């Protein structure tokens, strides 16, 4: 008879456990947070940084070219009155300066830009290239404004000096030819620089996503020389 209460207690515990097991479990709906969409995919920080680098490189290389005589103001008339090769070489130098500055600025902008996680590979490449193109545009506008300002100041100084002699016909013809060469070089350099800025920005974005260190861009033989030194 003493075992009956124990049996009832065991039965009661099993009943409570079964009731707990059959009780509905409260569940909460969990929704994945949608990726945040920025107000604009254009980041002006990398753009201004790339434009500053492009302008600095352009100014340094232009100053170097002026030091060795590769300018539009250089004397392009030979002793016999013929035209020299200086305008052509100076025009090529102008194209190289545009390519170097746009490539450096575009690469920096593409490398420093923040990648959006919801974008496809093609969209990421386009956004990187667009940042490089904006770097080219900003640096070009600033450079044109600076050149226009310097030209205006130089024109005011030349207008004051009225005692200069009238140049010869050969000098005027050579100056006109040099102007054509420089105008063509400026247009070609601008077009090539835009393409270089786009390509360099996409390259910088690819290096950013792949985590490539900057020494990976340097050729191996140069890295060996740096290690030895």
MDAnalysis code that builds the backbone (N, CA, C; Angstrom):
import MDAnalysis as mda
import numpy as np

u = mda.Universe.empty(687, n_residues=229, atom_resindex=np.repeat(np.arange(229), 3), trajectory=True)
u.add_TopologyAttr("name", ["N", "CA", "C"] * 229)
u.add_TopologyAttr("resid", np.arange(1, 230))
u.add_TopologyAttr("resname", ["UNK", "UNK", "UNK", "UNK", "UNK", "UNK", "UNK", "UNK", "UNK", "UNK", "UNK", "UNK", "UNK", "UNK", "UNK", "UNK", "UNK", "UNK", "UNK", "UNK", "UNK", "UNK", "UNK", "UNK", "UNK", "UNK", "UNK", "UNK", "UNK", "UNK", "UNK", "UNK", "UNK", "UNK", "UNK", "UNK", "UNK", "UNK", "UNK", "UNK", "UNK", "UNK", "UNK", "UNK", "UNK", "UNK", "UNK", "UNK", "UNK", "UNK", "UNK", "UNK", "UNK", "UNK", "UNK", "UNK", "UNK", "UNK", "UNK", "UNK", "UNK", "UNK", "UNK", "UNK", "UNK", "UNK", "UNK", "UNK", "UNK", "UNK", "UNK", "UNK", "UNK", "UNK", "UNK", "UNK", "UNK", "UNK", "UNK", "UNK", "UNK", "UNK", "UNK", "UNK", "UNK", "UNK", "UNK", "UNK", "UNK", "UNK", "UNK", "UNK", "UNK", "UNK", "UNK", "UNK", "UNK", "UNK", "UNK", "UNK", "UNK", "UNK", "UNK", "UNK", "UNK", "UNK", "UNK", "UNK", "UNK", "UNK", "UNK", "UNK", "UNK", "UNK", "UNK", "UNK", "UNK", "UNK", "UNK", "UNK", "UNK", "UNK", "UNK", "UNK", "UNK", "UNK", "UNK", "UNK", "UNK", "UNK", "UNK", "UNK", "UNK", "UNK", "UNK", "UNK", "UNK", "UNK", "UNK", "UNK", "UNK", "UNK", "UNK", "UNK", "UNK", "UNK", "UNK", "UNK", "UNK", "UNK", "UNK", "UNK", "UNK", "UNK", "UNK", "UNK", "UNK", "UNK", "UNK", "UNK", "UNK", "UNK", "UNK", "UNK", "UNK", "UNK", "UNK", "UNK", "UNK", "UNK", "UNK", "UNK", "UNK", "UNK", "UNK", "UNK", "UNK", "UNK", "UNK", "UNK", "UNK", "UNK", "UNK", "UNK", "UNK", "UNK", "UNK", "UNK", "UNK", "UNK", "UNK", "UNK", "UNK", "UNK", "UNK", "UNK", "UNK", "UNK", "UNK", "UNK", "UNK", "UNK", "UNK", "UNK", "UNK", "UNK", "UNK", "UNK", "UNK", "UNK", "UNK", "UNK", "UNK", "UNK", "UNK", "UNK", "UNK", "UNK", "UNK", "UNK", "UNK", "UNK", "UNK", "UNK", "UNK", "UNK", "UNK", "UNK", "UNK"])
u.atoms.positions = np.array([
    [0.826, -1.206, 0.000],
    [0.000, 0.000, 0.000],
    [0.856, 1.249, 0.000],
    [2.064, 1.174, 0.487],
    [2.938, 2.355, 0.565],
    [3.422, 2.774, -0.790],
    [3.338, 1.894, -1.780],
    [3.858, 2.240, -3.111],
    [2.856, 3.016, -3.939],
    [1.580, 3.113, -3.552],
    [0.577, 3.792, -4.356],
    [0.804, 5.292, -4.444],
    [1.143, 6.004, -3.304],
    [1.416, 7.456, -3.453],
    [2.587, 7.734, -4.375],
    [3.615, 6.904, -4.295],
    [4.773, 7.119, -5.177],
    [4.373, 6.944, -6.620],
    [3.507, 5.986, -6.905],
    [3.057, 5.771, -8.281],
    [2.236, 6.946, -8.760],
    [1.367, 7.493, -7.860],
    [0.581, 8.657, -8.252],
    [1.469, 9.863, -8.524],
    [2.509, 10.034, -7.694],
    [3.425, 11.177, -7.897],
    [4.154, 11.066, -9.221],
    [4.575, 9.855, -9.554],
    [5.269, 9.660, -10.832],
    [4.343, 9.927, -12.000],
    [3.097, 9.490, -11.875],
    [2.125, 9.727, -12.954],
    [1.856, 11.211, -13.125],
    [1.781, 11.944, -11.961],
    [1.523, 13.391, -12.038],
    [2.681, 14.106, -12.727],
    [3.915, 13.722, -12.447],
    [5.084, 14.349, -13.080],
    [5.081, 14.113, -14.587],
    [4.746, 12.886, -14.974],
    [4.699, 12.586, -16.406],
    [3.621, 13.413, -17.105],
    [2.488, 13.605, -16.390],
    [1.407, 14.404, -16.981],
    [1.832, 15.855, -17.169],
    [2.545, 16.414, -16.178],
    [3.025, 17.805, -16.276],
    [4.025, 17.950, -17.408],
    [4.933, 16.975, -17.518],
    [5.921, 17.031, -18.600],
    [5.253, 16.945, -19.964],
    [4.261, 16.091, -20.086],
    [3.552, 15.959, -21.359],
    [2.806, 17.240, -21.698],
    [2.249, 17.887, -20.654],
    [1.536, 19.144, -20.902],
    [2.495, 20.226, -21.364],
    [3.676, 20.264, -20.752],
    [4.678, 21.241, -21.179],
    [5.142, 20.976, -22.601],
    [5.286, 19.691, -22.923],
    [5.742, 19.353, -24.272],
    [4.708, 19.727, -25.320],
    [3.388, 19.573, -24.961],
    [2.331, 19.889, -25.920],
    [2.010, 21.369, -25.991],
    [2.566, 22.172, -25.055],
    [2.259, 23.605, -25.048],
    [2.871, 24.274, -26.262],
    [2.178, 25.216, -26.883],
    [2.724, 25.915, -28.062],
    [3.923, 26.775, -27.687],
    [4.898, 26.762, -28.527],
    [6.125, 27.526, -28.300],
    [6.022, 28.837, -29.052],
    [6.244, 29.928, -28.342],
    [6.165, 31.252, -28.971],
    [7.355, 31.448, -29.896],
    [7.080, 31.850, -31.098],
    [8.134, 32.081, -32.093],
    [8.105, 33.535, -32.529],
    [9.250, 34.025, -32.914],
    [9.384, 35.413, -33.388],
    [9.862, 35.393, -34.825],
    [9.227, 36.202, -35.632],
    [9.625, 36.307, -37.036],
    [10.895, 37.140, -37.148],
    [11.906, 36.556, -37.728],
    [13.196, 37.228, -37.900],
    [13.368, 37.551, -39.366],
    [13.507, 38.800, -39.659],
    [13.679, 39.250, -41.032],
    [15.104, 39.755, -41.215],
    [15.723, 39.345, -42.302],
    [17.079, 39.809, -42.585],
    [17.043, 41.292, -42.922],
    [17.991, 42.003, -42.343],
    [18.056, 43.445, -42.586],
    [18.469, 43.708, -44.019],
    [17.744, 44.576, -44.664],
    [18.064, 44.926, -46.047],
    [19.339, 45.741, -46.090],
    [20.157, 45.539, -47.094],
    [21.390, 46.312, -47.192],
    [21.093, 47.794, -47.336],
    [21.879, 48.580, -46.622],
    [21.677, 50.022, -46.655],
    [22.096, 50.584, -48.002],
    [21.243, 51.417, -48.552],
    [21.513, 52.036, -49.843],
    [21.940, 53.470, -49.597],
    [23.146, 53.867, -49.986],
    [23.588, 55.232, -49.740],
    [22.811, 56.213, -50.591],
    [22.876, 57.489, -50.183],
    [22.185, 58.502, -50.950],
    [22.778, 58.691, -52.331],
    [24.074, 58.489, -52.466],
    [24.740, 58.636, -53.756],
    [25.898, 57.655, -53.812],
    [26.083, 57.048, -54.967],
    [27.195, 56.122, -55.139],
    [28.492, 56.842, -55.482],
    [28.447, 58.149, -55.638],
    [29.637, 58.930, -55.953],
    [30.240, 59.462, -54.660],
    [31.457, 59.036, -54.345],
    [32.154, 59.463, -53.140],
    [33.140, 60.566, -53.517],
    [32.902, 61.743, -52.961],
    [33.725, 62.889, -53.341],
    [35.085, 62.891, -52.662],
    [35.230, 62.197, -51.550],
    [36.535, 62.137, -50.900],
    [37.604, 61.530, -51.801],
    [37.391, 60.294, -52.299],
    [38.367, 59.731, -53.236],
    [38.515, 60.549, -54.514],
    [37.427, 61.178, -54.966],
    [37.509, 61.979, -56.193],
    [38.424, 63.179, -55.993],
    [38.219, 63.919, -54.899],
    [39.060, 65.089, -54.644],
    [40.504, 64.685, -54.365],
    [40.688, 63.559, -53.666],
    [42.050, 63.085, -53.432],
    [42.758, 62.714, -54.721],
    [42.061, 61.986, -55.596],
    [42.655, 61.629, -56.879],
    [42.917, 62.840, -57.748],
    [41.994, 63.819, -57.724],
    [42.200, 65.037, -58.510],
    [43.394, 65.829, -58.003],
    [43.578, 65.879, -56.678],
    [44.731, 66.589, -56.122],
    [46.039, 65.927, -56.544],
    [46.072, 64.597, -56.506],
    [47.278, 63.885, -56.939],
    [47.530, 64.107, -58.426],
    [46.473, 64.058, -59.227],
    [46.629, 64.277, -60.668],
    [47.148, 65.675, -60.970],
    [46.623, 66.680, -60.278],
    [47.087, 68.049, -60.500],
    [48.531, 68.230, -60.057],
    [48.895, 67.611, -58.934],
    [50.273, 67.737, -58.457],
    [51.261, 67.112, -59.440],
    [50.942, 65.913, -59.926],
    [51.829, 65.264, -60.895],
    [51.895, 66.065, -62.185],
    [50.761, 66.596, -62.625],
    [50.744, 67.393, -63.851],
    [51.588, 68.654, -63.712],
    [51.491, 69.319, -62.568],
    [52.281, 70.535, -62.354],
    [53.772, 70.235, -62.304],
    [54.140, 69.157, -61.622],
    [55.560, 68.812, -61.515],
    [56.148, 68.441, -62.873],
    [55.426, 67.619, -63.631],
    [55.938, 67.213, -64.935],
    [55.942, 68.379, -65.924],
    [54.944, 69.247, -65.831],
    [54.929, 70.421, -66.706],
    [56.081, 71.357, -66.383],
    [56.368, 71.524, -65.100],
    [57.508, 72.358, -64.714],
    [58.820, 71.745, -65.178],
    [58.919, 70.428, -65.086],
    [60.125, 69.761, -65.581],
    [60.269, 69.956, -67.085],
    [59.158, 69.816, -67.816],
    [59.207, 70.031, -69.255],
    [59.583, 71.448, -69.618],
    [59.080, 72.422, -68.839],
    [59.452, 73.812, -69.103],
    [60.935, 74.045, -68.855],
    [61.481, 73.320, -67.886],
    [62.900, 73.483, -67.599],
    [63.806, 72.987, -68.707],
    [63.344, 72.018, -69.481],
    [64.165, 71.490, -70.577],
    [63.694, 72.007, -71.934],
    [62.797, 72.995, -71.916],
    [62.394, 73.639, -73.161],
    [61.200, 73.051, -73.861],
    [60.429, 72.189, -73.205],
    [59.256, 71.571, -73.837],
    [58.003, 72.363, -73.491],
    [57.909, 73.564, -74.035],
    [56.756, 74.420, -73.803],
    [56.323, 75.053, -75.119],
    [55.111, 75.579, -75.117],
    [54.605, 76.249, -76.317],
    [55.291, 77.577, -76.554],
    [55.854, 78.162, -75.481],
    [56.500, 79.462, -75.617],
    [57.953, 79.352, -76.050],
    [58.455, 78.132, -76.214],
    [59.854, 77.973, -76.602],
    [60.056, 78.429, -78.046],
    [61.286, 78.874, -78.350],
    [61.593, 79.349, -79.697],
    [61.668, 78.153, -80.634],
    [60.757, 78.100, -81.614],
    [60.699, 76.974, -82.537],
    [61.171, 77.348, -83.932],
    [61.924, 78.435, -84.057],
    [62.428, 78.882, -85.351],
    [63.934, 78.677, -85.413],
    [64.395, 77.991, -86.449],
    [65.824, 77.760, -86.625],
    [66.494, 79.003, -87.199],
    [67.816, 78.953, -87.295],
    [68.558, 80.110, -87.802],
    [68.186, 80.438, -89.240],
    [67.905, 79.435, -90.062],
    [67.538, 79.677, -91.450],
    [66.086, 80.047, -91.655],
    [65.319, 80.137, -90.577],
    [63.911, 80.486, -90.692],
    [62.984, 79.292, -90.687],
    [63.507, 78.067, -90.705],
    [62.672, 76.879, -90.694],
    [62.177, 76.547, -89.299],
    [61.185, 75.670, -89.251],
    [60.612, 75.256, -87.972],
    [61.406, 74.096, -87.395],
    [61.519, 74.072, -86.085],
    [62.226, 73.002, -85.399],
    [61.248, 71.914, -84.986],
    [61.807, 70.845, -84.399],
    [60.989, 69.735, -83.920],
    [60.465, 69.987, -82.504],
    [60.774, 71.119, -81.930],
    [60.397, 71.377, -80.546],
    [58.882, 71.337, -80.316],
    [58.051, 71.930, -81.183],
    [56.603, 71.851, -80.921],
    [56.064, 70.428, -80.922],
    [56.578, 69.581, -81.814],
    [56.106, 68.195, -81.861],
    [56.509, 67.436, -80.605],
    [57.763, 67.601, -80.189],
    [58.226, 66.918, -78.975],
    [57.480, 67.445, -77.752],
    [57.257, 68.752, -77.712],
    [56.515, 69.329, -76.590],
    [55.069, 68.830, -76.571],
    [54.482, 68.649, -77.753],
    [53.128, 68.103, -77.805],
    [53.061, 66.670, -77.299],
    [54.049, 65.862, -77.674],
    [54.103, 64.490, -77.158],
    [54.298, 64.475, -75.646],
    [55.111, 65.393, -75.159],
    [55.316, 65.488, -73.713],
    [54.014, 65.872, -73.010],
    [53.230, 66.736, -73.628],
    [51.942, 67.124, -73.063],
    [51.003, 65.927, -72.962],
    [51.016, 65.070, -73.964],
    [50.182, 63.864, -73.935],
    [50.638, 62.924, -72.820],
    [51.949, 62.751, -72.669],
    [52.472, 61.877, -71.618],
    [52.133, 62.409, -70.232],
    [52.205, 63.715, -70.058],
    [51.846, 64.313, -68.769],
    [50.380, 64.042, -68.443],
    [49.512, 64.194, -69.431],
    [48.086, 63.938, -69.211],
    [47.830, 62.477, -68.856],
    [48.506, 61.561, -69.537],
    [48.323, 60.137, -69.252],
    [48.811, 59.782, -67.853],
    [49.985, 60.275, -67.474],
    [50.555, 59.935, -66.170],
    [49.701, 60.478, -65.032],
    [49.295, 61.725, -65.128],
    [48.519, 62.335, -64.046],
    [47.134, 61.701, -63.920],
    [46.465, 61.452, -65.043],
    [45.135, 60.848, -64.989],
    [45.193, 59.411, -64.483],
    [46.221, 58.675, -64.858],
    [46.349, 57.289, -64.396],
    [46.552, 57.231, -62.889],
    [47.425, 58.091, -62.363],
    [47.677, 58.089, -60.921],
    [46.440, 58.511, -60.141],
    [45.787, 59.583, -60.577],
    [44.589, 60.034, -59.877],
    [43.445, 59.044, -59.965],
    [43.251, 58.429, -61.128],
    [42.189, 57.443, -61.274],
    [42.424, 56.201, -60.432],
    [43.667, 55.731, -60.383],
    [43.968, 54.546, -59.577],
    [43.699, 54.812, -58.101],
    [44.108, 55.982, -57.624],
    [43.889, 56.308, -56.214],
    [42.402, 56.379, -55.887],
    [41.614, 56.986, -56.765],
    [40.176, 57.091, -56.514],
    [39.510, 55.721, -56.514],
    [39.875, 54.866, -57.468],
    [39.295, 53.533, -57.504],
    [39.703, 52.677, -56.325],
    [40.931, 52.824, -55.877],
    [41.421, 52.026, -54.751],
    [40.799, 52.480, -53.428],
    [40.574, 53.775, -53.266],
    [40.068, 54.309, -52.008],
    [38.544, 54.310, -51.928],
    [37.850, 54.057, -53.014],
    [36.387, 54.071, -52.989],
    [35.842, 52.880, -52.213],
    [34.743, 53.081, -51.496],
    [34.102, 52.011, -50.740],
    [33.183, 51.215, -51.651],
    [33.371, 49.916, -51.652],
    [32.531, 49.060, -52.492],
    [31.208, 48.777, -51.803],
    [30.109, 48.904, -52.543],
    [28.782, 48.575, -52.024],
    [28.563, 47.071, -52.115],
    [28.059, 46.484, -51.015],
    [27.919, 45.035, -50.978],
    [26.811, 44.481, -51.843],
    [25.853, 45.315, -52.255],
    [24.720, 44.816, -53.028],
    [24.934, 44.944, -54.527],
    [26.126, 45.302, -54.965],
    [26.382, 45.543, -56.386],
    [27.007, 44.310, -57.025],
    [26.698, 44.115, -58.293],
    [27.302, 43.029, -59.056],
    [28.709, 43.419, -59.497],
    [29.418, 42.466, -60.071],
    [30.782, 42.732, -60.503],
    [30.816, 43.799, -61.598],
    [29.894, 43.704, -62.530],
    [29.858, 44.703, -63.602],
    [29.528, 46.087, -63.062],
    [28.621, 46.142, -62.092],
    [28.255, 47.437, -61.519],
    [29.409, 48.031, -60.722],
    [30.138, 47.190, -60.002],
    [31.303, 47.669, -59.255],
    [32.354, 48.227, -60.205],
    [32.591, 47.522, -61.298],
    [33.567, 48.007, -62.279],
    [33.132, 49.346, -62.873],
    [31.845, 49.482, -63.144],
    [31.357, 50.743, -63.703],
    [31.511, 51.886, -62.701],
    [31.183, 51.630, -61.434],
    [31.292, 52.693, -60.428],
    [32.744, 53.089, -60.206],
    [33.643, 52.121, -60.199],
    [35.061, 52.454, -60.072],
    [35.524, 53.307, -61.248],
    [35.164, 52.886, -62.451],
    [35.557, 53.651, -63.626],
    [34.948, 55.039, -63.643],
    [33.704, 55.163, -63.172],
    [33.063, 56.479, -63.123],
    [33.800, 57.412, -62.174],
    [34.301, 56.889, -61.059],
    [35.081, 57.726, -60.142],
    [36.365, 58.212, -60.814],
    [37.006, 57.345, -61.572],
    [38.198, 57.785, -62.295],
    [37.882, 58.847, -63.331],
    [36.746, 58.702, -64.006],
    [36.353, 59.689, -65.013],
    [36.042, 61.039, -64.368],
    [35.424, 61.027, -63.192],
    [35.144, 62.283, -62.495],
    [36.443, 62.929, -62.023],
    [37.414, 62.124, -61.608],
    [38.728, 62.668, -61.257],
    [39.344, 63.387, -62.448],
    [39.268, 62.765, -63.611],
    [39.782, 63.400, -64.830],
    [39.061, 64.712, -65.122],
    [37.751, 64.733, -64.951],
    [36.974, 65.941, -65.236],
    [37.305, 67.064, -64.259],
    [37.360, 66.748, -62.964],
    [37.634, 67.779, -61.962],
    [39.031, 68.357, -62.148],
    [40.014, 67.488, -62.301],
    [41.386, 67.976, -62.477],
    [41.530, 68.761, -63.775],
    [40.823, 68.343, -64.825],
    [40.895, 69.073, -66.086],
    [40.302, 70.464, -65.992],
    [39.163, 70.588, -65.307],
    [38.532, 71.903, -65.158],
    [39.417, 72.835, -64.334],
    [39.982, 72.317, -63.247],
    [40.858, 73.144, -62.415],
    [42.106, 73.558, -63.188],
    [42.677, 72.627, -63.952],
    [43.870, 72.952, -64.736],
    [43.560, 73.999, -65.804],
    [42.420, 73.869, -66.471],
    [42.049, 74.854, -67.488],
    [41.821, 76.232, -66.872],
    [41.234, 76.261, -65.691],
    [41.034, 77.543, -65.016],
    [42.374, 78.185, -64.671],
    [43.317, 77.372, -64.182],
    [44.635, 77.911, -63.861],
    [45.372, 78.415, -65.084],
    [45.305, 77.650, -66.175],
    [45.975, 78.075, -67.411],
    [45.349, 79.353, -67.952],
    [44.032, 79.453, -67.895],
    [43.358, 80.664, -68.373],
    [43.748, 81.878, -67.542],
    [43.872, 81.685, -66.235],
    [44.264, 82.796, -65.370],
    [45.686, 83.257, -65.668],
    [46.599, 82.289, -65.824],
    [47.989, 82.648, -66.132],
    [48.083, 83.319, -67.494],
    [47.335, 82.809, -68.468],
    [47.355, 83.410, -69.806],
    [46.818, 84.835, -69.788],
    [45.772, 85.058, -69.003],
    [45.219, 86.411, -68.913],
    [46.212, 87.376, -68.280],
    [46.886, 86.933, -67.232],
    [47.887, 87.789, -66.602],
    [49.054, 88.054, -67.536],
    [49.473, 87.029, -68.284],
    [50.559, 87.225, -69.246],
    [50.136, 88.163, -70.368],
    [48.873, 88.090, -70.778],
    [48.383, 88.995, -71.813],
    [48.361, 90.436, -71.357],
    [48.035, 90.665, -70.087],
    [48.065, 92.026, -69.565],
    [49.485, 92.572, -69.546],
    [50.440, 91.716, -69.195],
    [51.827, 92.162, -69.199],
    [52.335, 92.456, -70.590],
    [51.900, 91.659, -71.574],
    [52.345, 91.888, -72.948],
    [51.705, 93.132, -73.538],
    [50.486, 93.445, -73.105],
    [49.821, 94.636, -73.633],
    [50.487, 95.915, -73.162],
    [51.114, 95.871, -71.996],
    [51.797, 97.058, -71.493],
    [53.034, 97.362, -72.307],
    [53.744, 96.305, -72.759],
    [54.973, 96.475, -73.522],
    [54.614, 96.699, -74.988],
    [54.640, 97.933, -75.454],
    [54.289, 98.272, -76.839],
    [55.492, 98.594, -77.686],
    [56.673, 98.413, -77.139],
    [57.878, 98.792, -77.873],
    [58.495, 97.619, -78.616],
    [57.817, 96.484, -78.701],
    [58.375, 95.329, -79.388],
    [58.235, 95.490, -80.888],
    [59.174, 94.915, -81.611],
    [59.148, 95.002, -83.072],
    [58.182, 93.974, -83.642],
    [57.693, 94.222, -84.832],
    [56.769, 93.296, -85.476],
    [57.521, 92.051, -85.921],
    [57.057, 90.844, -85.558],
    [57.787, 89.633, -85.930],
    [57.742, 89.382, -87.426],
    [58.705, 88.593, -87.881],
    [58.783, 88.274, -89.302],
    [57.684, 87.292, -89.686],
    [57.474, 87.156, -91.000],
    [56.417, 86.269, -91.486],
    [56.715, 84.816, -91.158],
    [58.008, 84.429, -91.211],
    [58.364, 83.045, -90.895],
    [58.058, 82.720, -89.441],
    [58.312, 83.694, -88.574],
    [58.046, 83.477, -87.151],
    [56.551, 83.308, -86.903],
    [55.752, 84.114, -87.566],
    [54.302, 83.995, -87.407],
    [53.784, 82.658, -87.932],
    [54.328, 82.215, -89.071],
    [53.906, 80.930, -89.633],
    [54.291, 79.778, -88.718],
    [55.506, 79.834, -88.175],
    [55.945, 78.776, -87.265],
    [55.118, 78.780, -85.979],
    [54.771, 79.974, -85.508],
    [53.945, 80.059, -84.302],
    [52.560, 79.473, -84.547],
    [52.012, 79.721, -85.741],
    [50.706, 79.144, -86.072],
    [50.776, 77.626, -86.143],
    [51.847, 77.101, -86.734],
    [52.013, 75.644, -86.802],
    [52.160, 75.041, -85.410],
    [52.930, 75.719, -84.562],
    [53.096, 75.233, -83.192],
    [51.770, 75.249, -82.444],
    [50.948, 76.268, -82.710],
    [49.638, 76.320, -82.068],
    [48.742, 75.170, -82.486],
    [48.802, 74.805, -83.767],
    [48.010, 73.668, -84.250],
    [48.464, 72.380, -83.575],
    [49.787, 72.198, -83.475],
    [50.327, 70.991, -82.844],
    [49.893, 70.908, -81.387],
    [49.980, 72.019, -80.679],
    [49.623, 71.999, -79.269],
    [48.122, 71.809, -79.063],
    [47.313, 72.387, -79.921],
    [45.867, 72.174, -79.806],
    [45.498, 70.712, -80.057],
    [46.132, 70.109, -81.054],
    [45.878, 68.697, -81.324],
    [46.372, 67.832, -80.168],
    [47.561, 68.165, -79.636],
    [48.096, 67.390, -78.516],
    [47.209, 67.524, -77.282],
    [46.661, 68.711, -77.068],
    [45.773, 68.908, -75.917],
    [44.506, 68.071, -76.047],
    [43.911, 68.062, -77.247],
    [42.694, 67.279, -77.451],
    [42.969, 65.782, -77.351],
    [44.050, 65.329, -78.000],
    [44.385, 63.905, -77.941],
    [44.759, 63.488, -76.526],
    [45.522, 64.342, -75.842],
    [45.897, 64.025, -74.469],
    [44.702, 63.947, -73.545],
    [43.719, 64.835, -73.744],
    [42.522, 64.806, -72.904],
    [41.717, 63.530, -73.133],
    [41.564, 63.128, -74.394],
    [40.809, 61.906, -74.689],
    [41.514, 60.667, -74.138],
    [42.821, 60.591, -74.354],
    [43.572, 59.446, -73.838],
    [43.609, 59.447, -72.316],
    [43.668, 60.628, -71.717],
    [43.686, 60.710, -70.257],
    [42.367, 60.237, -69.661],
    [41.249, 60.527, -70.325],
    [39.954, 60.045, -69.834],
    [39.907, 58.521, -69.833],
    [40.380, 57.915, -70.921],
    [40.414, 56.450, -70.981],
    [41.373, 55.884, -69.942],
    [42.523, 56.537, -69.752],
    [43.496, 56.064, -68.763],
    [42.945, 56.174, -67.352],
    [42.209, 57.253, -67.063],
    [41.623, 57.409, -65.732],
    [40.587, 56.322, -65.459],
    [39.763, 56.008, -66.458],
    [38.763, 54.942, -66.295],
    [39.442, 53.593, -66.060],
    [40.405, 53.247, -66.893],
    [41.072, 51.957, -66.765],
    [41.833, 51.864, -65.445],
    [42.516, 52.931, -65.051],
    [43.280, 52.906, -63.803],
    [42.361, 52.799, -62.597],
    [41.193, 53.447, -62.651],
    [40.254, 53.356, -61.535],
    [39.698, 51.942, -61.395],
    [39.371, 51.302, -62.513],
    [38.901, 49.913, -62.438],
    [40.007, 48.984, -61.945],
    [41.242, 49.269, -62.328],
    [42.367, 48.470, -61.825],
    [42.541, 48.660, -60.328],
    [42.440, 49.907, -59.867],
    [42.530, 50.158, -58.436],
    [41.411, 49.494, -57.657],
    [40.191, 49.508, -58.206],
    [39.092, 48.818, -57.541],
    [39.288, 47.316, -57.493],
    [39.844, 46.748, -58.558],
    [40.129, 45.313, -58.562],
    [41.185, 44.964, -57.522],
    [42.221, 45.783, -57.415],
    [43.247, 45.549, -56.391],
    [42.669, 45.711, -54.986],
    [41.717, 46.622, -54.820],
    [41.068, 46.805, -53.520],
    [40.285, 45.558, -53.125],
    [39.509, 45.008, -54.047],
    [38.685, 43.842, -53.738],
    [39.524, 42.586, -53.531],
    [40.619, 42.467, -54.271],
    [41.471, 41.288, -54.155],
    [42.494, 41.411, -53.033],
    [42.583, 42.584, -52.412],
    [43.532, 42.775, -51.319],
    [44.976, 42.748, -51.759],
    [45.248, 43.214, -52.965],
    [46.620, 43.223, -53.478],
    [47.378, 44.384, -52.855],
    [48.527, 44.092, -52.267],
    [49.349, 45.141, -51.677],
    [49.990, 45.978, -52.774],
    [50.453, 47.154, -52.396],
    [51.006, 48.064, -53.386],
    [52.290, 47.513, -53.986],
    [53.026, 46.693, -53.213],
    [54.259, 46.141, -53.780],
    [53.965, 45.091, -54.852],
    [52.699, 44.627, -54.909],
    [52.350, 43.695, -55.971],
    [52.273, 44.353, -57.324],
    [52.146, 45.686, -57.347],
    [52.104, 46.415, -58.606],
    [53.508, 46.693, -59.129],
    [54.480, 46.740, -58.215],
    [55.858, 47.044, -58.603],
    [56.466, 45.822, -59.284],
    [57.178, 45.999, -60.390],
    [57.817, 44.858, -61.060],
    [58.778, 44.123, -60.132],
    [58.950, 42.799, -60.324],
    [59.798, 42.015, -59.417],
    [61.236, 42.503, -59.354],
    [61.807, 42.902, -60.496],
    [63.210, 43.302, -60.465],
    [63.407, 44.590, -59.671],
    [62.399, 45.464, -59.656],
    [62.496, 46.670, -58.841],
    [62.363, 46.343, -57.361],
    [61.506, 45.359, -57.020],
    [61.376, 44.961, -55.627],
    [62.678, 44.381, -55.111],
    [63.368, 43.613, -55.947],
    [64.652, 43.052, -55.534],
    [65.683, 44.146, -55.304],
    [65.667, 45.166, -56.141],
    [66.609, 46.266, -55.966],
    [66.326, 47.037, -54.690],
    [65.039, 47.218, -54.372],
    [64.688, 47.925, -53.153],
    [65.097, 47.123, -51.919],
    [64.951, 45.794, -51.990],
    [65.346, 44.964, -50.852],
    [66.856, 45.011, -50.633],
    [67.617, 45.008, -51.718],
    [69.069, 45.047, -51.585],
    [69.558, 46.379, -51.040],
    [68.883, 47.447, -51.446],
    [69.295, 48.762, -50.976],
    [68.830, 49.013, -49.536],
])
